[in-house]
Amino acid sequence: MDKIDITIIGAGVIGLACASELSYLGKDVLVVEKNDRFGAETSSRNSEVIHAGLHYPKESLKTRLCIEGKHLIYEYCSKNGITARKTGKYTVAYDDESCEKIEQILKHGRECGIEGLEIISGKEFNLTANETRFGLDIKGGDGVSGKIEVDFSGGNAQNKSYLMLRHAYVKVKNDLGCLLFGQTWDVISPLNLSTLNYAVGWGAGNIGYRRPQIRVSRDFAESLQLDLALARGIGDDLVVSGGSGLTSSDGYDDAVTAKSPQVQGRLGYTIDKLKIGFSGHYGRPRAYNSDISEYRNYNTRSYNVDVYLPVCRFLLKGEAFTGTNLKTYNGSILNDDSFDGVDSSGGWMDATYKLSKSVNFTVGYSEESVDEDTIKTLSRLNNSCLFGNIVYTAKSGVSMGLEVGRWATKYKDLDTAKSVRVQTSFKYSF
Ligand SMILES: Cc1cc2nc3c(=O)[nH]c(=O)nc-3n(C[C@H](O)[C@H](O)[C@H](O)COP(=O)(O)OP(=O)(O)OC[C@H]3O[C@@H](n4cnc5c(N)ncnc54)[C@H](O)[C@@H]3O)c2cc1C
């Protein structure tokens, strides 16, 4: 090339975008960059947020380009298979003055034509049918059985929610034991609180979730049971340790890039009516660490104990755990996993009293604490919930529940947030 039409100084996102557009127009473009690679300055150090265009004057070029640009970015990403998450964001008002300000921001945003803005106040009322679940228990011959179960928590608007897969597995049983292929509850920490809350204490002392797995179960004598599983990690981009506190955003579900499955095991022991279990898991997911520009493995592990004891009219249950990087097991108070590890411990217990054939009372407490040194400032440090409920079940299978829960969340370097939640449920089981 002995002649160029345009020289652009700087191979940041702006310089490169201009160069790309100009070359499409048939111009010969030269981009000059002082570093030995493109995007080495501001463009690779920002927060990776696609802004809504909320905070600039209505008529400004910045607002116009931001609103037009974000639609173009989403479209470009979708066409080219680039991950771009529409996470939304909260702008928080914490006193009378900022509450007034937030009303102005809402008004301004709507005038600018920004969609999806709403004010969420401290007091919320919600009605949902999304927790309705149904499924099929399939019984075949020769010890083969299966299960499929879904609910409606798969996202979308409240009145037209998508299905979400809960369980889908095949079980093969013979004299040696049982083999399970598919998705179901984790082997570790198998119990759940008897709460009306869909989240059953997750992120507040109750760990364990549903994931794809191959499981082997075997009873030794009458009282000893062993469960072992190779499970698929279900991951998310993790936080780059020591970095800007942003996700690595490499576009990969970290667990997909793991070279090996996660291993889970539980040894259960039954003594009369008492059932006690010791369980644990270990995994080595892999993620891109942009601090050192290479992939690195990191640990996720847990050690757990679970107890189940019916006594007279009472049913007592509880679990305790300690571990690291437990976000995808609904632990670590749902703080993102990190290369160095987010360490946490927690547990829960509840007691259900059977007043009559149709009425049950339950009280329970759950709590999880994260090691302060392993999380960033403003992250969740401790989460606890105290609850009590009453459930009435009619002969027809219809049950009605009423629950009151008190939640408290402590943050690192921030005030504790508290809330009281009153919940009712109407359920038909058949
Ligand atoms: C902390 C932070 C967070 C941000 N977060 C977001 C966000 O979440 N969302 C968002 O949309 N925007 C964000 N931004 C803004 C966004 O990153 C910038 O607007 C954008 O990267 C600017 O791109 P640029 O190409 O103009 O500049 P740069 O990326 O800085 O590129 C300029 C290039 O010019 C080169 N250069 C300079 N002088 C010379 C020279 N004399 N000779 C040769 N080369 C030269 C530099 O080396 C550099 O590579 C953020 C910015 C910062 C600082």
The ligand as a Gaussian input file, in Angstrom:
#p B3LYP/6-31G(d) Opt

LIG

0 1
 C      -13.150000       2.584000      34.850000
 C      -13.943000       2.725000      33.580000
 C      -15.133000       2.012000      33.437000
 C      -15.874000       2.129000      32.273000
 N      -17.000000       1.394000      32.156000
 C      -17.707000       1.453000      30.989000
 C      -18.844000       0.626000      30.819000
 O      -19.210000      -0.151000      31.699000
 N      -19.549000       0.712000      29.665000
 C      -19.158000       1.571000      28.658000
 O      -19.835000       1.601000      27.617000
 N      -18.073000       2.352000      28.796000
 C      -17.334000       2.300000      29.922000
 N      -16.215000       3.101000      30.072000
 C      -15.847000       3.993000      28.976000
 C      -15.214000       3.246000      27.816000
 O      -14.319000       2.242000      28.291000
 C      -14.445000       4.253000      26.971000
 O      -15.347000       5.263000      26.586000
 C      -13.864000       3.618000      25.727000
 O      -13.101000       2.464000      26.012000
 C      -12.984000       4.640000      25.034000
 O      -12.407000       4.051000      23.911000
 P      -11.343000       4.828000      23.110000
 O      -11.021000       4.011000      21.906000
 O      -11.819000       6.227000      22.870000
 O      -10.108000       4.992000      24.090000
 P       -8.953000       3.965000      24.466000
 O       -9.441000       2.583000      24.692000
 O       -8.217000       4.591000      25.590000
 O       -8.089000       3.925000      23.181000
 C       -7.203000       4.944000      22.820000
 C       -5.978000       4.296000      22.213000
 O       -5.142000       5.290000      21.715000
 C       -3.787000       4.937000      21.933000
 N       -2.985000       6.145000      21.868000
 C       -3.096000       7.259000      22.629000
 N       -2.190000       8.181000      22.215000
 C       -1.523000       7.634000      21.172000
 C       -0.466000       8.100000      20.332000
 N        0.040000       9.333000      20.482000
 N        0.000000       7.283000      19.376000
 C       -0.520000       6.026000      19.200000
 N       -1.521000       5.556000      19.959000
 C       -2.022000       6.343000      20.934000
 C       -3.840000       4.318000      23.317000
 O       -2.731000       3.467000      23.548000
 C       -5.160000       3.535000      23.243000
 O       -4.961000       2.196000      22.813000
 C      -15.451000       3.003000      31.218000
 C      -14.253000       3.715000      31.382000
 C      -13.509000       3.573000      32.529000
 C      -12.243000       4.343000      32.657000

